[in-house]
Amino acid sequence: MAGNPVNYSKIAKLTTAEAIAGALYIMNFKDLADSILNKFKWGHTFFELNQDLLREYSNAETDDQMNEISREYGLAA
């Protein structure tokens, strides 16, 4: 979910910075993800809204686990 003020809490309406930070977080580059979003007043909001999902994705070890997490959160088609 977006943490930016324009698309707050909307699914799949991330800014480029949010998308990059989310990917970095999932790949365990958490400090780099933080440094990107710390440039924005609302950056912490993205992590607050998505902390559980990002943590689960970062702990997944297979594509099947990633897909299952997506289904659990209602993100899979």
N, C-alpha and C positions, 0 to 999 in steps of 0.2 A: 504494500500500500504506500502511496505517495505521502511524504511528510511535508512537501512544499506547500505554501499557502494557496497556490492557484488550483491544485488538484488534490488537496488534503484528503487523505483516507480513500482515495479512488484506487481501485486495482488496475494495474497495468498503465498508469498515467505518470510514470516516473520521469524526473528530469534525467538528463544524461549523467549528471553527477551522482544521483541516487542509484541509477542502474550500474554504473561503474563501481561505486562503493559497495553495493550489494554483492556484486560478483567477487570483488576482492575479499569481502568478509567471508563469503562461502569458501573461498580458496585459502582461508586462514591467513590472509594479509590484513588482519584487523586494524593494526596501527595505521597502515596506509589508508584503509577505508575511512577511519576516523579523521585522518588529516585532510582528506578531500572534503568531507561534509562539515568539518569544523569551520570552513570558510563561509558557511551560511548560517544565519541566525536560526533557521529552522532545521538545520542538519541533524541535531540530536533527536528531533521528532521522528525522522525516518527510522532510526534504530529503535526507538521506543515502540513504535507501531509494529515493527517487524522482528523484534528480538527473538521470539520463540521460533518463528519460521526460519530465520537466518541461522539460528543455532542448530536446528534440526537438519537443514540442508548441509551445513558445514560438517556435521557428524556422519552424514550418509556416505556409504562406501561404494555403492553400485547405482547404476541407472535405475534399476527396479526400485531401490529405496527412495530415490529422488522422485520417481513417478508416484509412489505410494504417498509420500508426503504431500505432493501436489494434489492428489485426490482427497486426502484428509482435510486439506484447507480449502477444497472446492475450487482449485486453480486449474485442474485438468479438464480437458474437453470431453 
